[in-house]
Amino acid sequence: MNKRLSFKQRIILGSTLFGMFFGAGNLIFPVHLGQLAGSNFIPAAIGFIASAVVLPIAAVAAIGYSQADGLFELTSRISKRFGYIFTTLLYLTIGPFFAIPRCASVSFTTGFEPIFADSNPFVPMLLFSLLFFVVVLIFSLRPNKITTWIGKIINPVFLVFLFVLILMAVFTPGEPYTNIDPVSDYQTNAFFNGFLQGYGTMDAIAGLAFGIVVVNIVKNFGVKSNVNVARDVARSGNHTAILMAVIYALTIFMGAQSRGFLEISDNGGIALSQIANHCFGPAGNIILAITILLACLKTSIGLVTSCSSTFCEMFPKKLNYKIWAIIFVLFSFAVSNVGLTAIIEYAVPVLNLLYAFSMVLILLTFVSKLFNNYKPVYIITFAFTLIPALFEFVKTLPPNVIEYTSLQGAIDAYISVVPLASMGLSWIIPAIIGFIIGFVVYLVKGRK
């Protein structure tokens, strides 16, 4: 019997996937975008949704479509060594080196630090992060229950608080959004600027990371056929995409309308705090703190689960799942309290490097039937992607590193010469050229 997920199971899976994706950053980016776009919020929202919803869901769907158990198995089809290197870099960077510690830090600074404004926040942050990661570890140690923890409990509560905040802000505008002038960059190019803002969330990388969790959930529901697993992953992704798109549109609209009573904030975190205070008074800080905390908790649980499951797959004879989970949580706790700023400075370049390869991998996965998974097509395409990806890495190195290595001149020359380099997309054209060459090689040699 070829079991498929029921409608209820797909909804639960979609809620779980949304819960893993939607962290604090996914609130901060669109609110700030709305303030910048003003009356042009509609094209800006469409651009943002195109890159912040379609690309991440495509990443999850790519894992399902490939019928691989996760990113490591998928990348190992290209090369075992490449699979180890790429998968390890991706999970460590988006996990304990960057995203998980940031979740604790953002939760504290956005929702709780104002309470300790007149004192040294180190001890409060230490205690808060300790409690935060104890909760994350408790939930993460039972990965088979992740649909219950995230899909049925944390995410619904989070959505209640989020919609209370959004709806109150939407229905109490200071001025209609049509009267809000967009900033200069958004007057004529709102769609593309919105696209770049969504691209900056780097959720497509998270989609590849979460793929193994989603596949395992589908299998735990009793779906055994690889074809049916792929189809159910894709369908559940559609539910997630709709929910994310609706929330992004409302949040961007909320940001646009906030210009009726606020100046443009330095970032979306400040804007959210100001909007919550405007709508609810002092109670707004409590609502926002709970909303951000829940958002960060569920994302952290999803990342710890994904990292631990993947490292068990890559190194089956080393450590078990629980030990990996404990290691990742302890490391994240340490980073969130010491050196987070420096870690972020060095993590962002690696994320940019990985993003180029991740996008190419996703696209190649969807067209793999055209070249029958012929390995040279992957190798040639990635080879052409390598140089621009390395430049994207170099461009975003910390300023002190660029100054010490005297790289600024080379970076400026690269941006002035290479198409799309100023937008962080210089890898696109070389990747297309590499794929065309690889496909010609397949037509000449591979089909024989």
N, C-alpha and C positions, 0 to 999 in steps of 0.2 A: 504493500500500500504506500503510495507516494503522498505522505502527509504534507499539508500546507498550513500556514498559520491562519487562525481564524481572524475575523475583523477585530475582535477585542484584543487578541494577542498583538496584532499589528499596531493598534493604538498604543498599547503598553510599550512596545518596542520603540515606536516613534517618540513617545514621551521620554523614554530613557535616553535615546540618542539626542534629543533636544536638550535634555538636562545636562548631558556631558558637554555639549557644544557651548551652551549659552552661559558664559561666565560674566564677571563684572565688566571686562573689556567690551563685551558685546552690547552693553548698555552705554558705556562712555563714548564710544566712537559715533554711533548714530545721533545721539543728542547734540554733540558738538557739530556734526555735519549739518543738522537741521538749523542750528544757529547761523552757520556760515551761508547756507543755501537760501534761507529766507523764502521769498515767494517762488523761487525755483526749486522747492523741495521735491516736487514730483519727479523731474528727470534725475535729480541727485539720488532720490530713493531708489529709482529703477536701476541706476548704475551700481549703487551699494548692494542691492539685493542680488544683482547679477554675479558679483564677485564674492560676497559674504554668505550667500545661500547656495547658489548653483554650484560653485566650485567645491565647497566642502562636502555637499551631498554627493557630487560626482566622485569625490575621493572615496567615500564609503561605498558607493555603488561599484566603483572600480574593483575594490577588494572582492565584493560579491560576484561581479561579472567574471573576474579571473578564475573563480572557483578555488582560490587559494585560501589557506587557513589564516592568513594574515600577511602583513607587509614583508616579513622575513622570507616566507615561502615565495611570494611574488617576485621579490628582487633577486632571490637565489636562482631563479630561472635564467637570469642574465649571467650571473657569476656568483658562486658561493662566497668568494671573498668580498665582492661588491655588496652582496646581501648582508654580510656581517657588519661591514664598515658603515654603509648607509643607514641600516636599521638602528645600529647602536647610536650613531650620531643623532639621528632624528629623535629617538625616544629619550635620550639623556638631555638633549637641548630643550625639547618641549615639555619634559617632565621635571626631574629633580634639579636640573641646572637653571631653570627659568620659570616655566609656567606655574608649577605647583608652589614654590616659595612665594611667587608674586601673588597668588591667590590669598595667602595668609596676610601678606603685607597690605594688599589693597583693602581687604576686609577691615583691617584695623585702622588704617589711615583715613578711609572714607567714612566709616561708621562710628568708630570708637575713640580715635585719637582726640577729637575736639573735647571730649570729657576731661582729658588730662592736659589741656592746653597750657596750664600754668605750672606744669611739673615736667621732669625728665621722663619721656615716654618709654625708655628702654625696658624698665622692669614690667610695666603694664603690657608692652608688646611681647616680652618674653613669656609672661603668663598666658596671654591671649593665644599666642601661636602654639604653646604647649597644649592647651585645651583643644584648639582647632585641629591639630594633627592627631591627638588622641581619638577624636571623633572620626577623622578621616581613616585612621588605621582600623578602628572597630568595624566600620562599614566595608572597608576594602578587604578585610581578611576572609570575607565570605562572598567571593565573586559570583557564585551561583544565585545570590540574592540581590544582585545589582538592579534587576528590574523592580524589585520590591522597594529597595532603598531609594533609588532615584526616580524610577518611572511612576511608582504608586504613592510615594510619601513626600520626598523633598521637593520634587518638581511641581506637583500640584499646589503645595503650600507657597512655593516661590511665585507661581503664576498668579495666585490670589493677591499677594502683596504687590506684585508688579502691575497688575491691571488696576488695582486701586489707585496706585500712584499715577499711572498713565491716564486713566479716564478722568481723574480729578484735574490733571494738568490740561488735558485736551478741552474740557468743558468749562475751564475758568481762564480763558486767554486774556492777556492784557490788551491785545489788538489782533485783528484778523491777519493771518499770515500773508494775505495778498498785499498788505501794506508794508511788509518788511522787505527792505532792499537787500538783495544778496551782496556779499562781498565781491570784490572785483573778479576773482578767479571763477566765481560761480555765476556771473552774469551771462556769459556766453557758452560756458563749457561745464555746466553743472553735472551732466551725465558722467563724463569721463573723470571729473574730480571725485564724484561719488564712487565710481568704480575703483579708483585708486585707494580711497579710504577703506572700502571693503576688502580690497586686496591686502591692505596693511594689517588686517586682523590675523592673517596667516592661518585661518581656520582650515584651509585645504590640507595643510600638514597635519593638523589635529584629526582631520577626517581619515587620513591614512593610518594614524595611530589608533583611532577608535575602531577601525575596521575589524580587528581581531575580536574585540569584545562583542560587537554586533553579531558577527558570524557565530560565536560561541553561544550567544543568547538564543539565536534561531535554532541551533542544534539542540540546546537544552530543552526547547519547546517540543522536541521530537521530530524535527524535520531532518531527514538524513540525506536525501538526494542533493548533490551539489547544485544541480540545475534549480531545484526548488529553493535551496538556501539563497542562491543568487537572486531569484525573483522576489523572495520575501524581503530580502535586504533592500532591494530597489523600491518596493512598494512602501515599506516603512519609512524609507528616506523621503518619499513624496509627502507623507503626513508631516514629517519634521520640517520639510521645506516650506509648506504652507503656513505652519505655525510661526516659523522664524520670519518669513516674509511679512506676515501681518504685524508682528511685534516690531520689526524694524521700521515699517512704514509709519506706525503709530508713534514710535519713539522719535523718529526724524521729524514728524509733524509737531510733536510736543516741543522739540528743540526750536523749531521755526517760530512757533507761537510764543515761546518764552521771551523772544526779543521784544515783545510788547511791554514787558516790565523789567527786562534785564539787558545789560550790555553783553556783548560777546565775551564769554569766559575764556580763560587760558586753556582749559581742557574740559572734557565732558564730565569729569568727576565733580569739579566745582559747580558746573551747570546743574547737575542732578541735585546737589545739596541745596543750591539756591532755589530751584524749582520746588523741591519738597518743603522747604521752609515757607515759601510763598503760598503754597496750597494748604498746608496743614499746621503752620506755625511750628512751635517746638516739637510737636508730635511727629513732624515730618522727618526729623533726624532719626527717630526710632524706626519709622517705617522704612526709610532708606537703608539704615544699618542692617535690619533684618533681611531686606531684599538682597543687598550685596552679599551678606554672609551666606545666605542660602545658595546664591549663584556660585560663589567661590567654593563652597563645600562640595556641591555636586560635580563641578568640573574637576576638583582635586581627586575625588573618589574615582571618577572615570579615568583620569590620567594614571593614578597609582595602579589601578586594576589593569589598564592597558600595558603599562611598562612591565609589571610583574609577570603577566601572562606571556608577553613577548620574550622576555629574558628566560623564562622557563622553556619556551620553545627553542630558543637559540642555543641554550646551554643546559640540555636536559639532565646531564649527569653531575651538575655542579650544586645548585641550591634549589630548594623547593619554592613554591609560590609564596608561602607565608614569610620565608626568610627574605626573599626579594622585596616583598611589600614593606617589611620592617626597615630594611636598608634604605629604600627610597623615601620613606616617611621621615626617618631620622636625619638623612642628608638634607631633605627639604626644610625640616625644622631648623637645622643649623644655618642654612643659607638664608632663610627668611629673617634671621636675627643678626647675622654678621656678613657684611660684604655683598648684600643683595644688589646694590647699585652697580658695583663693579662686575658682578656676574651678568647682570642685564646688558651692560655695555659690551661684553664679549660674547654674549649669547646671540644678540641681534645679528651680527655679521654671519654667524653660522646658520641662523634661520634663513637669511637671504640666500645663502649658498644652497641650502636644502630646498628652498621653495622652487627654484628653477628646475632642479632635478625631479621634484615631486610633481610639478605640473606636467613635465614631459612624460613621466611614468604613467600618470593618469590618462593622458591622451593616447599614448601608445597602447595601453591596456584595452581601451575601447575600440581601437582599430586593429588589434592584434590578429584578427581572423583574416585581414587582407593579406598579411604576409606570413600567416601560419606560424606565428611566434618564432620566426627565423631569428636566431640570436644576433647575427651581424647587424640587423636593422636596429636593435636596441643599442649595440655597442657604438655604431657609427653616429647615431643620433645623440647619444650621451657624450661622445667625444666632441662633437661640434658645440654642445651646450656647455662644456667644461670651462672654456676660457671666459666667456661672458659671465658665467656663474661665479668664477673666481674674482672677476672685477666687481661684481655686486657684493661679494664678501669684503673686498678691500675698501670699497666706497664707504662702507658703514662701520669700519673699525673705529675705536675710540679716537677722538681728536689728538690726544697726546701720542698715540701710536703713529698716526699719520704724520704728525709733525716730526717725531723722532726719526722716522724712516724716510722723510722727504718725498712722500708719495703724492702730495697734493697736486703737483704739476701734471703727473701722469693721469691722475683721476680727472682733472679738468679737461685735459686733451681727449681722454676717452669719452667723456660726456659730450664734448663738442662735435665729435666725429661719428660715433656709433648711434644709429637710430634707436630711439626709445630708451637710451641709457639714462637720461635725466628722470625717467619715470620708474626706474628699477626693472624694466622689461627688456633689456638689451639681449636677453637670451632667446627671444621668440624667433627672430629671423634666422639666426644660425641653427636653431633646432629644426626649423622647417627644412632648411637646406640639407642638414644631416639626414633627416628622414627621407627626403627625396632620393638622395644618393644611396642610402641603405635599401630603399624599396627597389631601385634599379638593380642593385646587386642581387636582391632576392629574385627579381624577374629573370635575371641572366643566369644565376647559379642556384639559387635556393629551390626553385621548383623542380630542378633536375634531381 
